[in-house]
Amino acid sequence: MNNDLIKYLQWLKNDFIKFLNDAQTNNVILGISGGIDSTLTLAILNDLKKEYDLNIYAYFLDIHNSSLDYECINELKNIYPNIEVINLVDIYDSYCKMINKKTNDKYVLYNLKPKIRTNYLYAMANAYKGVVVSNLNYDEYILGFFTKYGDSAADYYMLIGLLKKHIYELGAYYHLPNKILNRAPTPANEDDEHKTDESFFGFTYNDLDQFLLYRKINPKIVSMIKKRYETNAHKHFVFDKKKLLDRKSTRLNSSH
């Protein structure tokens, strides 16, 4: 792993501890999906726990999740036994029954899952007087690949300054399970476990990373990236843009 990324990781850990001190809490609430982003966040938090008195409340919030999600979570529980599985299917199904009386548009239901999960995480944050930590990375932020007031809602954005390539580098650094390192990124609110993020985009995370690092890529892909950015730019108002710009991943050495 390159030195710039190691320095950024140390800066990130220090920044998070400062955030907790300012918030006057040591209780951290985290949603775990079985994907690399949330697993990396959990690994960083457990790394910090070696030095600081942290209470980590990690939840796998099941709403018709895939069998692959469960396989990954079961493997993670061998490493992090405190992960708690919570079934929120009844709540989601109740919403569906009410909403289906108004519309059968699947996209109306599509964003319900992350919003329900976020409500649960904040309920636990209130219960434990803690903070909710997000797993959103910079690639997802740029593309608007998140749900407003769903997975965009958090008190601290652990991975917002990292490109997807950096996520995988840090995943290897923390020796995350191969099942998770090798798993194709998949939307947590997608019932079809074979549907991947990149199949939605029409381009790869590597394409996007190269673009964000000012490398030359296929002009057609550039157009696709810009179109998705422009279409979803309205979502960015939910973030403190100035603070995010201070943390964005392009501060890392673009030669790596």
Legacy VTK file of the C-alpha trace (Angstrom):
# vtk DataFile Version 3.0
C-alpha trace
ASCII
DATASET POLYDATA
POINTS 256 float
0.000 0.000 0.000
1.372 3.426 -0.905
2.585 5.813 1.797
0.041 8.503 0.950
-2.811 6.118 1.652
-1.240 5.023 4.950
-0.901 8.688 5.953
-4.502 9.347 4.967
-5.681 6.387 7.041
-3.858 7.730 10.087
-5.297 11.191 9.499
-8.767 9.654 9.164
-8.458 7.751 12.435
-7.268 10.871 14.258
-10.072 12.923 12.732
-12.682 10.406 13.846
-11.415 10.333 17.418
-11.511 14.137 17.467
-15.082 13.959 16.172
-16.080 11.553 18.970
-14.432 13.757 21.576
-16.321 16.788 20.280
-19.553 14.761 20.297
-18.776 13.577 23.829
-19.528 9.946 23.097
-17.701 6.678 22.557
-20.702 4.815 21.144
-20.645 4.120 17.408
-23.602 2.817 15.376
-22.932 1.106 12.049
-24.966 -0.722 9.431
-23.237 -3.776 7.925
-24.246 -5.114 4.509
-21.674 -7.822 3.810
-19.986 -5.659 1.169
-16.464 -4.281 1.195
-17.341 -0.704 2.176
-19.152 -1.461 5.432
-16.668 -4.232 6.252
-13.764 -1.820 5.855
-15.486 0.717 8.104
-15.956 -1.973 10.738
-12.282 -2.985 10.417
-11.126 0.618 10.909
-13.369 1.001 13.959
-12.054 -2.220 15.494
-8.512 -1.034 14.787
-9.283 2.132 16.750
-10.842 0.080 19.536
-7.386 -1.327 20.303
-6.292 2.138 21.450
-9.510 3.865 22.465
-12.525 2.967 24.559
-15.081 2.474 21.776
-18.420 0.715 21.917
-19.272 -0.505 18.414
-22.880 -1.447 17.673
-22.888 -3.143 14.270
-26.175 -4.244 12.691
-26.995 -6.332 9.660
-30.479 -5.042 8.837
-32.227 -7.707 6.810
-34.934 -6.605 4.379
-35.192 -9.466 1.885
-31.394 -9.618 1.615
-29.690 -12.083 -0.697
-28.199 -15.424 0.280
-24.778 -14.001 -0.622
-25.272 -11.186 1.890
-25.931 -13.790 4.579
-22.909 -15.871 3.575
-20.679 -12.808 3.926
-22.249 -11.765 7.227
-21.842 -15.253 8.681
-18.169 -15.207 7.726
-17.756 -11.759 9.258
-19.396 -12.869 12.490
-16.510 -15.318 12.934
-14.225 -12.267 13.090
-16.612 -9.747 14.646
-19.051 -11.776 16.765
-20.834 -8.659 17.997
-22.584 -8.098 14.650
-26.308 -8.303 15.378
-28.808 -9.492 12.754
-32.068 -7.539 12.813
-35.048 -8.508 10.653
-36.955 -5.472 9.339
-38.999 -7.337 6.729
-42.352 -6.827 8.484
-41.868 -3.056 8.543
-40.932 -2.972 4.855
-43.818 -5.237 3.858
-46.255 -3.040 5.775
-45.031 -0.005 3.862
-45.372 -1.902 0.584
-49.001 -2.799 1.284
-49.875 0.832 1.906
-47.866 2.259 -0.979
-49.034 -0.307 -3.511
-52.551 1.049 -3.035
-51.245 4.333 -4.502
-48.763 3.188 -7.144
-47.077 0.109 -8.553
-43.920 1.995 -9.542
-41.041 -0.193 -8.300
-38.770 2.840 -7.871
-41.076 4.204 -5.195
-40.344 1.085 -3.170
-36.695 0.880 -4.213
-35.506 3.582 -1.826
-37.626 2.450 1.099
-35.103 -0.103 2.324
-32.197 2.268 3.039
-34.576 4.731 4.673
-36.008 2.068 6.978
-32.504 0.861 7.845
-31.396 4.419 8.616
-34.393 4.935 10.905
-33.347 1.862 12.857
-29.720 3.006 13.099
-30.763 6.402 14.420
-33.136 4.806 16.902
-30.142 2.876 18.238
-28.020 6.029 18.204
-30.657 7.683 20.381
-30.857 4.651 22.648
-27.087 4.516 23.198
-26.425 8.261 22.896
-24.091 7.465 20.032
-23.309 8.518 16.475
-24.147 6.882 13.160
-21.207 6.247 10.826
-21.717 6.103 7.056
-20.069 3.696 4.593
-20.527 5.980 1.579
-17.378 6.367 -0.531
-16.324 9.192 -2.866
-17.252 7.335 -6.064
-20.805 6.790 -4.817
-21.013 10.401 -3.656
-19.946 11.775 -7.046
-22.408 9.556 -8.920
-25.242 10.254 -6.487
-25.442 6.515 -5.943
-27.198 6.747 -2.604
-30.635 7.472 -1.185
-31.408 10.909 0.194
-32.212 10.608 3.891
-31.386 6.915 3.623
-27.760 5.790 3.379
-26.777 9.453 2.928
-27.870 10.202 6.503
-25.080 9.904 9.087
-23.087 11.833 11.639
-19.670 10.895 10.245
-18.661 9.757 6.755
-15.775 7.378 7.298
-15.057 6.538 3.643
-16.218 9.689 1.842
-12.622 10.688 1.055
-11.695 7.392 -0.589
-11.972 6.190 -4.155
-13.077 2.610 -4.731
-9.505 1.606 -5.596
-8.400 2.888 -2.189
-11.202 0.930 -0.521
-9.828 -2.299 -2.007
-6.243 -1.395 -1.073
-7.263 -0.788 2.520
-9.373 -3.943 2.479
-6.258 -5.932 1.586
-4.273 -4.024 4.220
-6.795 -5.111 6.886
-6.871 -8.678 5.525
-10.614 -8.677 4.932
-12.061 -12.087 3.973
-11.506 -13.065 0.335
-15.237 -13.651 -0.113
-15.768 -9.949 0.521
-12.652 -8.666 -1.255
-13.577 -10.631 -4.378
-17.291 -9.867 -4.275
-18.650 -7.529 -6.955
-20.180 -4.410 -5.343
-23.940 -4.872 -5.163
-26.689 -2.464 -4.052
-27.887 -3.362 -0.573
-31.464 -2.570 -1.587
-31.439 -4.829 -4.658
-33.287 -8.136 -4.336
-31.417 -9.707 -7.256
-28.045 -10.789 -5.855
-26.657 -10.986 -9.391
-27.303 -7.296 -10.060
-24.112 -5.288 -9.513
-23.370 -1.576 -9.135
-21.442 -1.581 -12.395
-24.344 -3.128 -14.307
-26.395 -0.119 -13.228
-23.715 2.356 -14.303
-22.679 0.864 -17.636
-19.042 1.448 -16.651
-16.682 0.171 -13.962
-15.462 1.713 -10.731
-11.995 1.549 -12.231
-13.216 3.710 -15.128
-14.587 6.230 -12.654
-11.435 6.199 -10.516
-9.276 6.839 -13.578
-11.537 9.748 -14.536
-11.408 11.221 -11.015
-7.618 10.920 -11.051
-7.531 12.928 -14.296
-6.439 10.007 -16.453
-7.545 9.585 -20.061
-10.416 7.156 -20.565
-12.907 6.355 -23.307
-14.828 9.581 -24.182
-18.104 7.634 -24.270
-17.546 6.579 -20.661
-16.687 10.167 -19.723
-20.055 11.225 -21.118
-21.831 8.502 -19.140
-20.098 9.561 -15.908
-20.922 13.226 -16.453
-24.537 12.462 -17.292
-24.994 10.420 -14.109
-23.293 13.163 -12.087
-25.525 15.867 -13.571
-28.690 13.793 -13.144
-28.009 13.153 -9.463
-26.265 16.403 -8.521
-29.423 17.545 -6.688
-28.657 14.918 -4.034
-25.445 16.632 -2.965
-27.268 19.298 -0.979
-27.609 16.846 1.905
-23.853 17.069 2.548
-21.541 19.742 3.893
-19.674 20.187 0.596
-16.869 22.348 1.993
-16.053 19.766 4.647
-16.140 16.956 2.093
-13.809 18.809 -0.258
-11.276 18.974 2.563
-11.366 15.163 2.774
-11.770 14.054 -0.837
-9.560 11.281 -2.095
-7.831 13.326 -4.803
-5.682 14.754 -2.005
-3.943 11.365 -2.228
-1.035 11.098 -4.635
-2.617 10.609 -8.073
0.440 8.705 -9.299
-0.669 5.606 -7.341
LINES 1 257
256 0 1 2 3 4 5 6 7 8 9 10 11 12 13 14 15 16 17 18 19 20 21 22 23 24 25 26 27 28 29 30 31 32 33 34 35 36 37 38 39 40 41 42 43 44 45 46 47 48 49 50 51 52 53 54 55 56 57 58 59 60 61 62 63 64 65 66 67 68 69 70 71 72 73 74 75 76 77 78 79 80 81 82 83 84 85 86 87 88 89 90 91 92 93 94 95 96 97 98 99 100 101 102 103 104 105 106 107 108 109 110 111 112 113 114 115 116 117 118 119 120 121 122 123 124 125 126 127 128 129 130 131 132 133 134 135 136 137 138 139 140 141 142 143 144 145 146 147 148 149 150 151 152 153 154 155 156 157 158 159 160 161 162 163 164 165 166 167 168 169 170 171 172 173 174 175 176 177 178 179 180 181 182 183 184 185 186 187 188 189 190 191 192 193 194 195 196 197 198 199 200 201 202 203 204 205 206 207 208 209 210 211 212 213 214 215 216 217 218 219 220 221 222 223 224 225 226 227 228 229 230 231 232 233 234 235 236 237 238 239 240 241 242 243 244 245 246 247 248 249 250 251 252 253 254 255
